[in-house]
Amino acid sequence: MNFYNKFLLLLKSLILGILLVCFLIFNGIFEKMTIVIIVLIIVNIIKTFKLNIQYIIRLILGLIVGYVIFSIIIYFHVVKYNEYFLNIGNEFLNEKNCGVLIVSDGEASIFDSYLILKCCYKESNFLELIVAPFKVFKYKLAYEKLGKSDYINLIENLKEKLQNRLGEGYDIYISYLNVKPYFEKEICRLSEKYDKLIVVPLYLTENKELKEIKEVLKSYSDDSIFIKIIPSFWESEKLNRQIAKKILSNIGEDEKKLVGIVIVNSDKYFNKNQIIIFINKLIKNLKKEGFDSNKIVYTDLNKDIDLLLQAISNIREKGISEIIVVSISDITDKILVQSNVKQLIKKISKREGIRIIYLNGWGIGENLLNELEYKIRLLNLQD
């Protein structure tokens, strides 16, 4: 192999590495163009070079180098890129009222590679930087299967219902950790307008995200502004009963003893002790409603999605007519979790010939609204 051929093969393999990243993270017309170019380059390589072991090794090495270099370039573009900030909700601002800021993870309604990459890079290590395009690809497939995420619509619905309950004297705003409007920018903006702010994080346990929120709020802890935060919901009897009621509403009265329940959690950084307490209370409430506690199991989806398969298989042996898979980690599951769970459930249902119902998150119920209203009003009365 002469120098020219070596250089040409290296160049084409580097381009293939770059195009691989593009294919993984982009969709639409750009994705289709990338596929066409990749196929053309591969065909050209096959026709131009006699692919012996030496050529294949050089090709693979060049592809890896191109992939890594372009992944690093994208990382610095995403991390260093300064977004403009659009103020949202100013039309409702009344400085005499109590400001209420709901905060949750959030998720793009439609596929957005930039936002997903930004979330992946929060881990801040080289391995996450390299595998980030493959994670984006998984999200792309999930959006293609399910169409869109209803996460933001659900939070906006929660805000509207909560505003109707609280009425005059309260201005409710929404913020997220992963999408606009971002929590840090909203808390900064609202802290300059209100004397009293109540932050409402929608988290079941004291997880990593909630700790980050509390760290941000520390910089606002002075006498010039009153900022209070509602605690996580792991001790909430009302939310616990809401989940039990949601399970009950999906089955007949006579089917309780024949139903298997798999409680799942997809929060990556949950507090183990707190979630065990919440689950034990949930099992106790379900037992009071007439369910067989021996047919209720818990599994952590973050370790391995196949743990759900194992949990369903174990409970299947206890003589049941149907299974309810209920998610407790968030108000609604992220789209990737939904896609994985639905795909696995479909596979098991077809193979085992059993009906499986997937209850996606807490949802918005009277119990959750009552809990939030009570805690917000209580904090507002404090000086």
Phi, psi and omega in degrees: 000116179285172185299320182298315180294322177298314180296318181296317179294319179298315181299314181293323179290323176298317178297321177298321177298318178294316180294329177298317177298316180300318179297321183290323190256345181252158177228184178072213184297326180294322178297316181296319178297320179298316179299316180299314182295319178300314180298317180297319180293317180297316177299318179297319179296316181297319181286327186277321187245146171276108191281085171269182183301318181298315179297317182296319178298315179297321180296314181294316179298316178297320179298317180296316180298315179298319179298312183294313182299313181291327176297320178294318178300315179296321179303310181292328177294315182290316184289320184273346184294127180264115179279147169283153182244125179259119177295133183237130174093009181300333184294342181262358189292127175224107188297340181280341181279173172269126178276134178238123183243108175281136178224134177211180181298310184078160180199140180300137181295321176240166184301127179220102185297326181297311182295321180292318177299318180300320178292319180298323184283356178295337180292336173057047171219160188296324181298316179296324178299319184285320183273353183307315179302325179290326176293319178299321180298321178297318178295320180301316178296321180295317178294324178294324181285316187261348177091299180202168176260136179263012185303307184294320178300322180293317179294321178295324176294318177300315179301314181297315180294321180290323178296319178296325180286316183285325176071207182295148181100353180228134173244118185257134179233161179242143173214160182224162175270335188248343180222169178287149353285131184287144185302311184300320181286325178290318180293326177294314181294313184287330179294340178274348185251332185246148173274338182225125180229135176241122182263131184241088177280134181262075181227142182284317181233175178283079183267185183298318182296318180294324177294322177296319178299316180294325177296319178297318184291338179300327181288351179251010183275081175220182186281350185282340182215142178263111178236123177237152181236135177284135181290167178294169193261012185297337178262002185285112176290328181293315178295322179300315180291328178297317179295319178297319179295323179296320177295315183298324183289348182261005179223165176278158182300326184275358186259359187305315184287345183256003183260133173261139182239126175248113178271125183238151179228128181246008177286125186286330187240037183289159175274116188297315182296318182293320182288329176295318178299315181296317182293319178298321177294321180294316178297321178297317179294321179293324178296321178297329180281354176108006178279154178274114184296339178288346181253023178239125180229161179237143175216150180260112183289339185291331181289314182190127180299334180291347175295331175294319177299318180294318180296318179294320179297319181294316183285336180296332184283354185265014176073073183233158180261334178203164182234139174247122175260115184242125180267133184242359191282338186205172178296331170203150180287151174293159188295328179292319177296314179303314181299314181295315182294314181297321179295317180292319179298317179300319180295315182291317181301318181292320183284317185270345182066039182232146180280129178234126180254132179253114177260109192270091175080181183292321188075185179252110179235171180299323181297315179295317179296319178298318180297312181295316180300314181299313184290323178294314180296321180297314180293327180293333179283341181284151178257000000 
